[in-house]
């Protein structure tokens, strides 16, 4: 495990792009450019990584349970976020933004993926990507309708009409790619070796583009304005959430790699997707941006070193 290499990559691909975006956050065009960069990250890089990484995932033993464990974790987080609302006293856009900062941790390639790739190799990235197999259905069928509700954009209609509205959403493209990769995996068709380099490039470029997009939404005056939301997020991601994933790993008797990947799912900070959803559905972007920035900073400075030490100790003992 090369910790120096990991932190160099995190600085170059996460911190530096974020700072670059922040430098231009006061420009009148920052919001429009941020939205376009989010779209590029979703349709180009997320789609490519989803297809190629799932194609290479190890679907053995009880690995079939990984996507369902992750899905249960997202629903758990959403339920806890809703239960906390009486204490938060949010308006509708704030309520929606807070909910997604909690239920959408950085489970994609932009942070968890980089850590999994550098620490555990492409096998780690493949398992991490496969574990979030159901993230796109969760986003399209659960998160987007809920976001439309809190953002005031939910159109009246029957349940069937609402489902159709979400199923034909163009943001489903990564799901189609992931399912295609899963079919190839299950068919036993080996992925050509050259695509290993493509995965690395897509992860790195997608992370860079996403970081700039988040930085462009930065407003210094709002970062520390959401103290209770940040405190709640930190406590949850330091206790109940990682314990849930560790308990699930023990329950399904998962192998060591799948176990450490699941624990990583529990401790990573708020997701870039929470900023994306706030931007797409007129939620409180300042709240989403604040929780993302502070939780990511805490993760890089405190949580990740503790996790790496625990992983290294476990490897030595085993």
N, C-alpha and C positions, 0 to 999 in steps of 0.2 A: 504494500500500500504506500504510494508516494503522496504524502500529505502536501508537500510543497508544490507538486505538480497540480494537485487538485485545487489548491487555493489560488495558484496562478491562473488557472483556467476560469475559476469563479470570478476573479478580479477582472480579467479581460472580457469575459462573456456576460457577466451579470452586473458587476459594480460599475465598470467603465461605461458601458452603453447607457446605464441608468443616469449616470452623471452627465453624459453628453446630452441626453434628452432633457434633463433638468436645466441645462445651460440655455436651452431655447424655449423653455416652458412659458415664458411671458410673451412670446411672439403671437400675433393675431392668428397665425395659421397653424399653431401647435395642435389644436384640437382636431382639425381636419386631417393633418398628417398622421397623428396618432391613430385615428380610426383606420386609415389606409394601411398602416403598418400592422395593426391588429389583424386586419383581413388577410394580408400577405402571410403572416405567421400561421393563421388558421388553415387557409386553403392550400398553401404550398408546403410549408415545412411540417406542420402537424400531420397533414395527410401523408406525406412521404414517410415520416418516422413511423406512423401508425401501421402502414402497410409493410414496410421492410422489417421492423422489429418484431411484430407479431408473427410474421412468416418464420422467424428464427427462434421463437420461444420454445422452452422445454415443457411439453404437455405430458408429464409423467407423474406417477404416484397420485397424490391428492392435489396436484397443481390446478385441476379443474375448478377448485373452490376459490382460487385467488380473486377472480373478478366479482364473485358474489360476496366475499368478505369486504372488498372495497366498496361495493354498492351499499352493503349494510352500514358501513362506516359513514358514507355520505348521508344516508337517511337519518342515522343517529345524530349527526352534526346539525342537520336541518331541524330536527325535532328539538334539540337543545337550544338552538338559536331562536326558535319560536317560543319556547318556554321562558326564555330570558327577556322577552319583550316587555312584560309589565315593569321590569326594573330599569329598562333603557329609556322608555318614554320617547320613542322615535316617531317622526312623521312617516308617511308611507314610503317615500324614496329612501329615507335613512333605514327604515326597517328592512327593505329589500336588500340594500347594500350590505348591511350588517349580516344578514342571513347568509349571503353568498361569500363574504369574507370568512365565515366560520365553516360552512359545509364544503367549500371548494379550497382545499389546501393545494400547495404547489406540487401536484402529482404528475404533471406532464414532464416534457423533456427539458423545460427551462430551468429547473433546479434539481428536483429529484432525479431526473434523467441524467443530468451531468454527473451528480454524485454517484449514481449507480454505475454509470459508464466508466468513470475514472477509478472508482474503488473496487468494483467487482467485474469490470470488463464488459464486453458486449453481452455476455450471458446475463449480467445484472440488469442491463438496459432492456433486454428482451423480456425478462420476467417482470420488470417494473411496467413496461408498456402493455404486456398481456394482462397484468393485474388490473389495469384501468380500461380493460376492454369495453366495459359498459358505461364509460364516462360520457360518450356522445349520446347514447339513448337517454342517459340521466339528464344531460343538459337539454336535449331537444324536448323530451316528454315531461320533464319535471321542472328544471330550472327556468327555461325560457317562458313557459306559461306563468309560473310564479312571478318571474321578473316583470312580465307584461302586466300582471295584476297590480304589483306595487308601483310600477312606473306609469300606470294609467293607460296602457296601450292594449289591454285585453279586449278583443272584439266580442260582442255578444254572439251566441250561437249554441248549437247542440254540442254534446261531448264529442260526437263523431266529427263534426265540422272543426272543432278545436284540435282534435288529434290529427286530422288531415292537414290542417294549417301548419302544424309543427312537423309532420312527417315529410312534407314536400319542401321543407325549409332547405335552402342551399347550404346551410351550415352543417348539413348531414354528411358532406363529402368525406370527412375523416372516418366516419362510421363505415361507409361503403368500402373505403380503403382497408380498414382494419378487418372487416369481414372477408375481403378478398385474400388478405394475408393469412387469415385463419384457415380458409379453405385450402390454400396451397400447403400450409403446415400440416393439416390433418391428412392431406393426400399423399404425404411423404415425398413431395417434390423438393429437392434441396435448393436452398437459395444460393445463387452464384456468389462466389467469394468477393467479387468486385463490389457488390452492394454493401459490404462492410464499411468501406470508405465513404460510400454515399450516406450511410446512416450517421457517421461521425460529422460529416459536413452539414447535413440537414439539422442535426441537433445544435451544432455550434451557431450556424447562421440564424436559425429560428430563435434561439435564446438571445442573440445579439439584437435582432429586430424587435423582439418583444420588450427587451429592456429599454430601448430607445422610446418605444411607444408609451410605456408606463412613465418614464421620466418626463415626457412632454406634458403629462397631466399634473405634474408636481406643482403644488402651491405651498410655499414654506409656512404661511400663516395658519394652515390647517393641519399640518402634520401632528402637532401635539394637542390639537383641540379635541381629540376623541379618546380621552384617557380611560374611561370605563370600558369602551369597546376593545381597546388594545390590551388592557389588563385581563379582561375576560378571555380573549383569544390566547394570550400567553399562558394563563393558568390551564385552560382546556388542553392546549397542545403539549403541555408539560406533564399532564397527569392522565386524565381519562382516555384521551384519544390513543396515545401509544399503548396504554394498557389494554384497550379494546383489541387492537391489532395483535399484540403479543398473545393475549388470551385465545384469540381465534387461531393463531398459528399452532398453539399447543393443542387446542381442541381437535384440529384436523391433522395433527402429527406431521407438520410440514418439515421439509428438509432445511438445513441451516441457511442456505442462500435465500429461499423463499421467506424464512422467518425474519432475517435481518432486513430484507426488502420491505416486508410488511411493517416492521417497527419504524423504518424510515418514512413510510406513508403516514405514520401517526405524528411525527415530530416536525415535518417540513412546514414552513410558514404559509400564510395566506397566498392564494394563487393569483397569477396574472389574469386568469380567466375571470376572477371577481371584478377586476378593473374593466375587462372586456365587456362583461354583462352590464355593468353600471353604465358604460359608454353606449351600448346598444339600446338599452331600455330606459334611459333617463332616470337612473337611480342616483344616489348621492355619490358622485365620483370622488369627492374629497375624503369621505369616510373610507371608501374602498382603498384609495391611494395611501391614506395614513396607516391603516392596518397592514397593508402589504409592505410598506417601507420599513416600519418599525419591527414587524415580526421577522422580516427577512434579515434585518441587521442583527437582531438578537440571535437568530439561527446561525448566521455565519460566525459571530463572535463567541457565542457560548455553547449553543446546543450541538452544533456539528462537531466541534472538537471532543465533546463528551461522548457523542455517538461513535466517533472514530476510535477513541480510546477503548470503549466497550467492545467494539467489533474486533480490534486488534487483540485485546485480552482474551476474548472468546476463542479466537483462532489459535492462540498460543496454548490455551488450556486444552483444546480439542486435539 
